[in-house]
Amino acid sequence: MKKILYVFIALIIAEGLYAQNVIKPAKGYSNDIGNMISMLDDLKGRVTRIVSNMDQKGTDFLLDENANRIGAMIMHLAATEVYYQKYTLEGRAFNAEENKKWGAAMSLGDAGRETLKDQPISYYLDIWDQVRSETKALLKEKDDKWFAKKTSAGSMNNHWAWYHVMEHQANHMGQIRLIQGRIPE
């Protein structure tokens, strides 16, 4: 029992060392967008830390025939972020070319299981890094007035759309943790 307690305490301390513990606007951004960038980057950093040392077996592990691979979920996070770039900044969904590139990652399921495999975790993380760099560059050009405006569809504002990207990352981080715990030794 003491061993489990020590491991638990060590995990809490380690997480505290890596977590940013403060939400403050990233430099060069308006206040609200900067806070969102700070939160997006914190979550991305957490996801990256928990998967960055995964081997191919872990990256491609399927919990069951309906599950998604961890590599595919990372690609899904990148695809979702690209989608919201298009949706909030250009007022549109994916075009045919973008859907061809990102469609399997957006929908996952059978298409994701068939195509999103046999790549090292670094492959998926590198793509997500590129997507995040683009997100940050695009949002740096916007201000909090834009952030508060409704999207072209009018059902949400830009702030809520990017909040959804953030909560989406947190949701999949939990799934990734669950799957990691089920990978056979």
N, C-alpha and C positions, 0 to 999 in steps of 0.2 A: 504494500500500500504506500509506503514511504517513497518507493521508486517512482510510482505513478505521480505522486504529488510533486516530486522534484522535477520530473519531466514537464508537468503542467506549468510549474513556476518558470522553468527555463524557457518554455514556449512563449509565455506571456512577456517575459523580459525581452526575448529576441524580437518579438513583434513590435514592442515599444521602441526598440532601438531603430527599427527600419521605418516605422510609421512617421508621417510628418507631424502629426498631433496638433497642427494649427492650420486652419483654413484662412488663407490670406491671398489677395489677388496676385497672380503671376505678373511679373514686371512687364510693362509694355502694353498691357491690356486695360480696358475700362474695368471698373470695380467688379460688376456682376459677372462679366465674361471672364475676368481674371480669376475670380473665385471658382467658377466652373472649370476652368483649365486646371487650377490647382487640384480640384477634386478628381477630375478625369485622370490626371497624371498620377495622383496618389493610388487610385484603383488600378490603373494600368501597371504601375510599379509593383503592387501587391500580386497581381496575377502573374506578372513576369517572374517575380521571385519564386513563386510556388511551382512554376513549370520549367524554368530555364535549365535545370540539370536533368530533365527527363531523358531517358533513353528511348530508342525507337519503339520498344515494346510498350512503354508507358504512353508514348505519344499516340500510338495507334490502337491502344486497348479499347475493346468494346465490352461494356458491362453486360449487354444482352443484344439480341438481334434488332431491337428498336432504338438502341442508344446511339449517341454520337461520340466520336473520338475526341480526345482533348485537343489535338492539333486542329481538327475541324471546328471546334468551338472557338479557338483563337481566331481562326479565319472568319468565323461568323461575327465575332466582335469587330474585326476590321471591316467586313462588308457592311455591317449595320452602321458603322461610323461614316463610311463613304456614302451610304444611302442618305443619311441625315445631312451630310454636306450638300448633296444635290437638292434635297427637299427644302432645307432652310435657306440656303444661299442662292439657289437657282430656281426654286419654286417648281421642282419637277421630280418625278420618279426616275428610276434607271431607264436609259434608252436601251435599244436592242444590244448594242455592243457591250455596254456596262452589265446588262443582265446576263449576257453570255459569260463574262468574266466573273461576276459575283453571285450569280443565281444559285448555284449549288451551295455556296456558303451561307446565303441568306435563308434558304429554305431547309438546309440540312437534310434530314431524313434519308431516303434511299439515294438520292442524287449525291448528297454529302458523303454517305458511306462508300459509294462507288468511286468517287473522285478525290476526296480529301484524305489521302493516306500515303504512306511510303515516303514521307518527307520528314526530315529532322525538325524538332521543335523550333530550332533557330530559323528555319524557313518561314514558319508562320509568324514568329515574333518579329522578324525583319520586315515582313509585309505590314504588320500592325504598326511598327515604328514609322514606316514611310507614310502610312495613312494618318497617323497622329501628327507628324510634322506638317502635313498638308492642312489638317484641321486647324492647327495652331496658327499657321500663316494666314489662312482665310479668316479666322475669327479675330485676328489682330487688326484687321481692316474694319471691323465693325465696332459699334459702341453700345452702351446700355439702352439707348432709345431703340435701336434695332432689335436688341435682345428682348425687349418688352413687346414688340409688335407681333401681331398674329401672323402665322404662316400663310402662304398663299391659299391653302385649303381652308383657313380660318377656324379650324377646330382647336388649335392650340397656339400658344405663342412660341417664339424661338427659344426662349429660356426653358420652357417646359420640354420642348423637343430635345434639347441637349441634356436636360435633367434625365430624360428617358434613356438617352445613350449611357449616362452614368449608372443609373439603376440597373440597366441591362447588363453592364459589366459586373456589377456586384452579384446579380442573380447567377450569372454563369461562373463567377468565381466560386460560389457555393457548390455548384454542380461539379466543377473541376475538383474541388477538395473531396467531395463524396466519391467520385470515380477514382481518384488517387488512392483512397483508402481501400479500394476493392481490387486493385491491381495485384494479381498473385505474385508472390516472391519468386 
